[in-house]
Amino acid sequence: MRVKINLKCTKCGQQNYISSKNKATHPDKVQVLKYCPKDRKVIMHIET
């Protein structure tokens, strides 16, 4: 079953992205390198 997740920037704390994941195959939190428009850099985003 796929669920919607929010991705939050580790540096500025804004929720910049919405994504989805399969909870059965990926039970742990998702960590992805994404572009942060506030800092204008590619920064690690973590699932909230």
C-alpha distance matrix in Angstrom:
0.0 3.8 6.6 10.2 12.8 16.5 18.8 22.1 25.3 26.9 30.4 30.7 27.7 26.6 23.0 23.4 20.0 16.6 13.8 10.0 8.3 5.6 6.3 6.9 9.4 10.8 11.4 14.6 15.6 15.8 19.4 20.5 24.1 24.3 27.4 28.5 30.7 32.6 33.8 33.8 32.5 29.4 28.1 25.2 22.4 20.2 16.9 17.9
3.8 0.0 3.8 6.9 9.6 13.3 15.4 18.9 22.1 23.9 27.3 27.5 24.6 23.3 19.6 19.8 16.3 12.9 10.0 6.3 5.3 4.4 6.3 8.4 9.9 10.1 11.2 13.7 13.8 13.4 16.8 17.5 20.9 20.9 23.8 24.9 27.0 29.0 30.2 30.2 29.0 26.0 24.9 22.2 19.3 17.4 14.2 15.4
6.6 3.8 0.0 3.8 6.5 10.2 12.9 16.1 19.5 21.5 24.8 24.7 21.6 20.2 16.6 17.2 14.1 10.6 8.5 5.4 5.7 6.5 6.9 10.2 11.8 10.9 11.1 13.0 12.3 12.2 15.6 16.6 19.9 19.6 22.3 22.9 24.9 26.6 28.0 28.3 27.3 24.7 23.2 20.6 17.3 15.2 11.7 12.2
10.2 6.9 3.8 0.0 3.8 7.0 10.0 13.3 16.7 19.1 22.1 21.6 18.7 16.9 13.2 13.7 10.6 7.0 5.7 4.3 6.7 9.2 9.9 13.4 14.5 12.9 13.2 14.1 12.3 11.7 14.5 15.0 17.9 17.0 19.4 19.7 21.4 23.1 24.8 25.1 24.4 22.1 20.7 18.5 15.0 13.4 10.0 10.4
12.8 9.6 6.5 3.8 0.0 3.8 6.6 9.7 13.2 15.4 18.5 18.2 15.2 13.8 10.3 11.2 8.6 5.8 5.3 5.4 7.3 10.3 10.5 14.2 14.8 12.3 12.3 12.1 9.6 9.0 11.4 12.2 15.1 14.4 16.9 16.9 19.0 20.4 21.8 22.4 21.6 19.3 17.5 15.1 11.5 9.7 6.3 6.8
16.5 13.3 10.2 7.0 3.8 0.0 3.8 6.4 10.0 12.6 15.3 14.6 11.7 10.0 6.5 7.7 5.9 4.6 6.3 8.3 10.5 13.9 14.0 17.8 18.0 15.1 15.1 14.0 10.8 9.8 11.0 11.4 13.7 12.4 14.3 13.8 15.7 16.8 18.4 19.3 18.7 16.8 15.0 13.1 9.3 8.2 5.7 5.6
18.8 15.4 12.9 10.0 6.6 3.8 0.0 3.8 6.8 9.4 12.2 12.1 9.7 8.5 5.6 6.3 5.1 6.0 7.3 9.9 11.6 15.1 15.4 18.9 18.4 15.2 15.5 13.7 10.1 8.3 8.3 8.3 10.1 9.1 11.2 10.7 13.3 14.4 15.4 16.3 15.3 13.3 11.3 9.3 5.6 5.3 4.7 6.1
22.1 18.9 16.1 13.3 9.7 6.4 3.8 0.0 3.8 6.4 8.9 8.6 5.9 5.6 4.2 6.2 7.3 9.2 11.1 13.6 15.1 18.5 18.4 21.9 21.4 17.9 17.7 15.4 11.6 10.5 9.5 9.8 10.8 9.8 11.1 9.5 12.2 12.3 13.1 14.8 14.0 12.6 10.1 8.5 5.1 5.3 6.3 6.4
25.3 22.1 19.5 16.7 13.2 10.0 6.8 3.8 0.0 3.8 5.5 5.8 4.9 5.6 6.4 7.1 9.1 11.9 13.7 16.5 17.8 21.2 21.3 24.6 23.7 20.1 20.2 17.4 13.7 12.2 10.0 9.7 9.3 8.4 9.0 7.0 10.1 9.8 9.8 11.8 10.8 9.8 6.9 6.3 4.5 6.6 9.1 9.8
26.9 23.9 21.5 19.1 15.4 12.6 9.4 6.4 3.8 0.0 3.8 6.1 5.7 8.2 9.6 10.9 12.6 15.1 16.5 18.8 19.5 22.6 22.2 25.3 24.2 20.5 20.2 17.0 13.4 12.5 10.0 10.6 10.3 10.6 11.5 9.8 13.0 12.0 11.1 13.5 11.9 10.9 7.3 6.1 5.8 6.9 10.1 10.7
30.4 27.3 24.8 22.1 18.5 15.3 12.2 8.9 5.5 3.8 0.0 3.8 5.8 8.5 11.0 11.8 14.4 17.4 19.2 21.9 22.9 26.1 25.9 29.0 27.9 24.1 24.0 20.8 17.2 16.2 13.4 13.3 12.0 11.7 11.5 9.0 11.7 9.9 8.4 11.5 10.3 10.5 7.4 8.1 8.7 10.5 13.7 14.0
30.7 27.5 24.7 21.6 18.2 14.6 12.1 8.6 5.8 6.1 3.8 0.0 3.8 5.8 9.1 10.2 13.4 16.5 18.9 21.9 23.5 26.9 26.7 30.1 29.3 25.7 25.4 22.5 18.8 17.8 15.5 15.2 14.0 12.8 11.9 8.5 10.1 7.6 7.6 11.0 11.1 12.0 9.6 10.7 10.1 12.0 14.3 14.0
27.7 24.6 21.6 18.7 15.2 11.7 9.7 5.9 4.9 5.7 5.8 3.8 0.0 3.8 6.6 9.0 11.8 14.3 16.8 19.5 21.0 24.3 23.8 27.3 26.9 23.3 22.7 20.0 16.2 15.7 14.1 14.4 14.2 13.1 13.0 10.0 11.9 10.1 10.8 13.8 13.8 13.8 11.0 10.8 9.1 9.9 11.5 10.6
26.6 23.3 20.2 16.9 13.8 10.0 8.5 5.6 5.6 8.2 8.5 5.8 3.8 0.0 3.8 5.8 9.1 11.8 14.8 17.8 20.0 23.4 23.4 27.1 26.8 23.4 23.1 20.8 17.0 16.0 14.7 14.4 14.2 12.2 11.7 8.6 9.7 8.6 10.5 12.9 13.5 13.6 11.7 11.8 9.5 10.7 11.7 10.7
23.0 19.6 16.6 13.2 10.3 6.5 5.6 4.2 6.4 9.6 11.0 9.1 6.6 3.8 0.0 3.8 6.0 8.1 11.2 14.2 16.6 20.1 20.2 23.9 23.8 20.6 20.5 18.7 15.0 13.8 13.2 12.9 13.5 11.4 11.7 9.5 10.9 11.0 13.0 14.6 14.9 14.2 12.4 11.9 8.7 9.4 9.3 8.5
23.4 19.8 17.2 13.7 11.2 7.7 6.3 6.2 7.1 10.9 11.8 10.2 9.0 5.8 3.8 0.0 3.8 7.2 10.3 13.8 16.5 20.2 21.1 24.6 24.1 21.1 21.7 20.0 16.3 14.3 13.4 12.0 11.9 9.0 8.8 7.2 8.2 9.5 11.6 12.3 12.7 12.0 11.2 11.4 8.6 10.5 10.8 11.2
20.0 16.3 14.1 10.6 8.6 5.9 5.1 7.3 9.1 12.6 14.4 13.4 11.8 9.1 6.0 3.8 0.0 3.8 6.6 10.2 13.1 16.8 18.1 21.6 21.0 18.3 19.3 18.0 14.6 12.3 12.1 10.5 11.3 8.7 9.6 9.4 10.9 12.9 14.6 14.7 14.6 13.0 12.4 11.8 8.7 10.0 9.6 10.7
16.6 12.9 10.6 7.0 5.8 4.6 6.0 9.2 11.9 15.1 17.4 16.5 14.3 11.8 8.1 7.2 3.8 0.0 3.8 7.1 10.4 14.0 15.3 18.9 18.8 16.4 17.3 16.8 13.8 11.8 12.8 11.9 13.6 11.6 13.1 13.2 14.6 16.6 18.4 18.4 18.2 16.3 15.6 14.3 10.9 11.1 9.3 10.1
13.8 10.0 8.5 5.7 5.3 6.3 7.3 11.1 13.7 16.5 19.2 18.9 16.8 14.8 11.2 10.3 6.6 3.8 0.0 3.8 7.0 10.7 12.5 15.8 15.4 13.4 14.8 14.7 12.3 10.0 11.6 10.7 13.1 11.9 14.2 15.2 17.0 19.3 20.6 20.4 19.5 17.0 16.3 14.6 11.4 11.2 9.1 11.0
10.0 6.3 5.4 4.3 5.4 8.3 9.9 13.6 16.5 18.8 21.9 21.9 19.5 17.8 14.2 13.8 10.2 7.1 3.8 0.0 3.8 7.1 9.2 12.3 12.3 10.8 12.4 13.1 11.6 9.9 12.5 12.4 15.4 14.9 17.6 18.7 20.8 22.9 24.1 23.9 22.8 20.1 19.1 16.9 13.8 12.7 10.0 11.8
8.3 5.3 5.7 6.7 7.3 10.5 11.6 15.1 17.8 19.5 22.9 23.5 21.0 20.0 16.6 16.5 13.1 10.4 7.0 3.8 0.0 3.8 6.0 8.9 8.6 7.2 9.1 10.4 9.8 8.5 11.7 12.3 15.8 16.1 19.4 20.7 23.2 25.2 26.0 25.9 24.3 21.2 20.0 17.2 14.5 12.8 10.2 12.5
5.6 4.4 6.5 9.2 10.3 13.9 15.1 18.5 21.2 22.6 26.1 26.9 24.3 23.4 20.1 20.2 16.8 14.0 10.7 7.1 3.8 0.0 3.8 5.5 5.8 6.0 8.0 10.5 11.2 10.8 14.3 15.3 18.9 19.6 23.0 24.4 26.9 28.9 29.6 29.5 27.8 24.6 23.3 20.3 17.8 15.8 13.1 15.1
6.3 6.3 6.9 9.9 10.5 14.0 15.4 18.4 21.3 22.2 25.9 26.7 23.8 23.4 20.2 21.1 18.1 15.3 12.5 9.2 6.0 3.8 0.0 3.8 5.6 5.2 5.2 8.3 9.7 10.6 14.4 16.3 20.0 21.0 24.4 25.4 28.2 29.7 30.3 30.7 28.9 25.8 23.9 20.6 18.1 15.4 12.4 13.8
6.9 8.4 10.2 13.4 14.2 17.8 18.9 21.9 24.6 25.3 29.0 30.1 27.3 27.1 23.9 24.6 21.6 18.9 15.8 12.3 8.9 5.5 3.8 0.0 3.8 5.8 6.2 9.9 12.3 13.2 16.8 18.8 22.5 23.8 27.4 28.6 31.5 33.1 33.6 33.8 31.8 28.5 26.7 23.3 21.2 18.5 15.8 17.4
9.4 9.9 11.8 14.5 14.8 18.0 18.4 21.4 23.7 24.2 27.9 29.3 26.9 26.8 23.8 24.1 21.0 18.8 15.4 12.3 8.6 5.8 5.6 3.8 0.0 3.8 6.3 9.1 11.5 11.7 15.0 16.6 20.3 22.0 25.6 27.3 30.3 32.1 32.2 32.2 29.9 26.4 24.8 21.5 19.8 17.5 15.4 17.8
10.8 10.1 10.9 12.9 12.3 15.1 15.2 17.9 20.1 20.5 24.1 25.7 23.3 23.4 20.6 21.1 18.3 16.4 13.4 10.8 7.2 6.0 5.2 5.8 3.8 0.0 3.8 5.6 7.7 8.0 11.4 13.5 17.2 19.0 22.7 24.1 27.2 28.8 28.8 29.1 26.7 23.3 21.5 18.0 16.3 13.8 11.9 14.4
11.4 11.2 11.1 13.2 12.3 15.1 15.5 17.7 20.2 20.2 24.0 25.4 22.7 23.1 20.5 21.7 19.3 17.3 14.8 12.4 9.1 8.0 5.2 6.2 6.3 3.8 0.0 3.8 6.8 8.9 12.3 15.1 18.9 20.7 24.2 25.1 28.3 29.4 29.5 30.2 28.0 24.8 22.5 18.8 16.9 13.7 11.5 13.2
14.6 13.7 13.0 14.1 12.1 14.0 13.7 15.4 17.4 17.0 20.8 22.5 20.0 20.8 18.7 20.0 18.0 16.8 14.7 13.1 10.4 10.5 8.3 9.9 9.1 5.6 3.8 0.0 3.8 6.5 9.4 12.8 16.4 18.4 22.0 22.7 26.1 26.9 26.7 27.6 25.3 22.1 19.5 15.8 14.1 10.8 9.4 11.4
15.6 13.8 12.3 12.3 9.6 10.8 10.1 11.6 13.7 13.4 17.2 18.8 16.2 17.0 15.0 16.3 14.6 13.8 12.3 11.6 9.8 11.2 9.7 12.3 11.5 7.7 6.8 3.8 0.0 3.8 6.6 10.0 13.5 15.3 18.6 19.0 22.4 23.2 23.0 24.1 21.9 19.0 16.2 12.5 10.5 7.1 5.7 8.0
15.8 13.4 12.2 11.7 9.0 9.8 8.3 10.5 12.2 12.5 16.2 17.8 15.7 16.0 13.8 14.3 12.3 11.8 10.0 9.9 8.5 10.8 10.6 13.2 11.7 8.0 8.9 6.5 3.8 0.0 3.8 6.5 10.2 12.0 15.5 16.5 19.8 21.1 20.9 21.5 19.2 16.0 13.7 10.2 8.3 5.9 5.3 8.9
19.4 16.8 15.6 14.5 11.4 11.0 8.3 9.5 10.0 10.0 13.4 15.5 14.1 14.7 13.2 13.4 12.1 12.8 11.6 12.5 11.7 14.3 14.4 16.8 15.0 11.4 12.3 9.4 6.6 3.8 0.0 3.8 7.0 9.4 12.9 14.0 17.6 18.8 18.0 18.6 15.9 12.7 10.3 6.6 5.7 4.7 6.6 10.2
20.5 17.5 16.6 15.0 12.2 11.4 8.3 9.8 9.7 10.6 13.3 15.2 14.4 14.4 12.9 12.0 10.5 11.9 10.7 12.4 12.3 15.3 16.3 18.8 16.6 13.5 15.1 12.8 10.0 6.5 3.8 0.0 3.8 6.1 9.8 11.6 15.2 16.9 16.1 16.0 13.3 9.8 8.3 5.7 5.3 6.6 8.7 12.2
24.1 20.9 19.9 17.9 15.1 13.7 10.1 10.8 9.3 10.3 12.0 14.0 14.2 14.2 13.5 11.9 11.3 13.6 13.1 15.4 15.8 18.9 20.0 22.5 20.3 17.2 18.9 16.4 13.5 10.2 7.0 3.8 0.0 3.8 7.1 9.4 12.9 14.7 13.4 12.9 9.9 6.2 5.5 4.4 6.0 8.8 11.6 14.7
24.3 20.9 19.6 17.0 14.4 12.4 9.1 9.8 8.4 10.6 11.7 12.8 13.1 12.2 11.4 9.0 8.7 11.6 11.9 14.9 16.1 19.6 21.0 23.8 22.0 19.0 20.7 18.4 15.3 12.0 9.4 6.1 3.8 0.0 3.8 6.4 9.6 12.0 11.3 10.4 8.3 5.2 5.6 6.2 6.3 9.8 12.0 14.7
27.4 23.8 22.3 19.4 16.9 14.3 11.2 11.1 9.0 11.5 11.5 11.9 13.0 11.7 11.7 8.8 9.6 13.1 14.2 17.6 19.4 23.0 24.4 27.4 25.6 22.7 24.2 22.0 18.6 15.5 12.9 9.8 7.1 3.8 0.0 3.8 6.3 9.0 8.5 6.9 5.6 4.2 6.1 8.5 8.8 12.5 14.8 16.9
28.5 24.9 22.9 19.7 16.9 13.8 10.7 9.5 7.0 9.8 9.0 8.5 10.0 8.6 9.5 7.2 9.4 13.2 15.2 18.7 20.7 24.4 25.4 28.6 27.3 24.1 25.1 22.7 19.0 16.5 14.0 11.6 9.4 6.4 3.8 0.0 3.8 5.5 5.6 5.5 5.6 6.0 6.4 8.9 8.7 12.3 14.5 15.8
30.7 27.0 24.9 21.4 19.0 15.7 13.3 12.2 10.1 13.0 11.7 10.1 11.9 9.7 10.9 8.2 10.9 14.6 17.0 20.8 23.2 26.9 28.2 31.5 30.3 27.2 28.3 26.1 22.4 19.8 17.6 15.2 12.9 9.6 6.3 3.8 0.0 3.8 5.6 4.8 7.2 8.9 10.1 12.7 12.3 15.7 17.5 18.4
32.6 29.0 26.6 23.1 20.4 16.8 14.4 12.3 9.8 12.0 9.9 7.6 10.1 8.6 11.0 9.5 12.9 16.6 19.3 22.9 25.2 28.9 29.7 33.1 32.1 28.8 29.4 26.9 23.2 21.1 18.8 16.9 14.7 12.0 9.0 5.5 3.8 0.0 3.8 5.6 8.2 10.6 10.7 13.4 13.1 16.2 18.2 18.5
33.8 30.2 28.0 24.8 21.8 18.4 15.4 13.1 9.8 11.1 8.4 7.6 10.8 10.5 13.0 11.6 14.6 18.4 20.6 24.1 26.0 29.6 30.3 33.6 32.2 28.8 29.5 26.7 23.0 20.9 18.0 16.1 13.4 11.3 8.5 5.6 5.6 3.8 0.0 3.8 5.5 8.4 8.7 11.9 12.7 16.0 18.7 19.5
33.8 30.2 28.3 25.1 22.4 19.3 16.3 14.8 11.8 13.5 11.5 11.0 13.8 12.9 14.6 12.3 14.7 18.4 20.4 23.9 25.9 29.5 30.7 33.8 32.2 29.1 30.2 27.6 24.1 21.5 18.6 16.0 12.9 10.4 6.9 5.5 4.8 5.6 3.8 0.0 3.8 7.1 9.0 12.6 13.6 17.3 19.9 21.2
32.5 29.0 27.3 24.4 21.6 18.7 15.3 14.0 10.8 11.9 10.3 11.1 13.8 13.5 14.9 12.7 14.6 18.2 19.5 22.8 24.3 27.8 28.9 31.8 29.9 26.7 28.0 25.3 21.9 19.2 15.9 13.3 9.9 8.3 5.6 5.6 7.2 8.2 5.5 3.8 0.0 3.8 6.0 9.8 11.6 15.4 18.4 20.2
29.4 26.0 24.7 22.1 19.3 16.8 13.3 12.6 9.8 10.9 10.5 12.0 13.8 13.6 14.2 12.0 13.0 16.3 17.0 20.1 21.2 24.6 25.8 28.5 26.4 23.3 24.8 22.1 19.0 16.0 12.7 9.8 6.2 5.2 4.2 6.0 8.9 10.6 8.4 7.1 3.8 0.0 3.8 7.1 9.2 12.9 15.9 18.3
28.1 24.9 23.2 20.7 17.5 15.0 11.3 10.1 6.9 7.3 7.4 9.6 11.0 11.7 12.4 11.2 12.4 15.6 16.3 19.1 20.0 23.3 23.9 26.7 24.8 21.5 22.5 19.5 16.2 13.7 10.3 8.3 5.5 5.6 6.1 6.4 10.1 10.7 8.7 9.0 6.0 3.8 0.0 3.8 6.4 9.9 13.3 15.4
25.2 22.2 20.6 18.5 15.1 13.1 9.3 8.5 6.3 6.1 8.1 10.7 10.8 11.8 11.9 11.4 11.8 14.3 14.6 16.9 17.2 20.3 20.6 23.3 21.5 18.0 18.8 15.8 12.5 10.2 6.6 5.7 4.4 6.2 8.5 8.9 12.7 13.4 11.9 12.6 9.8 7.1 3.8 0.0 3.8 6.6 10.2 12.8
22.4 19.3 17.3 15.0 11.5 9.3 5.6 5.1 4.5 5.8 8.7 10.1 9.1 9.5 8.7 8.6 8.7 10.9 11.4 13.8 14.5 17.8 18.1 21.2 19.8 16.3 16.9 14.1 10.5 8.3 5.7 5.3 6.0 6.3 8.8 8.7 12.3 13.1 12.7 13.6 11.6 9.2 6.4 3.8 0.0 3.8 6.9 9.3
20.2 17.4 15.2 13.4 9.7 8.2 5.3 5.3 6.6 6.9 10.5 12.0 9.9 10.7 9.4 10.5 10.0 11.1 11.2 12.7 12.8 15.8 15.4 18.5 17.5 13.8 13.7 10.8 7.1 5.9 4.7 6.6 8.8 9.8 12.5 12.3 15.7 16.2 16.0 17.3 15.4 12.9 9.9 6.6 3.8 0.0 3.8 6.4
16.9 14.2 11.7 10.0 6.3 5.7 4.7 6.3 9.1 10.1 13.7 14.3 11.5 11.7 9.3 10.8 9.6 9.3 9.1 10.0 10.2 13.1 12.4 15.8 15.4 11.9 11.5 9.4 5.7 5.3 6.6 8.7 11.6 12.0 14.8 14.5 17.5 18.2 18.7 19.9 18.4 15.9 13.3 10.2 6.9 3.8 0.0 3.8
17.9 15.4 12.2 10.4 6.8 5.6 6.1 6.4 9.8 10.7 14.0 14.0 10.6 10.7 8.5 11.2 10.7 10.1 11.0 11.8 12.5 15.1 13.8 17.4 17.8 14.4 13.2 11.4 8.0 8.9 10.2 12.2 14.7 14.7 16.9 15.8 18.4 18.5 19.5 21.2 20.2 18.3 15.4 12.8 9.3 6.4 3.8 0.0
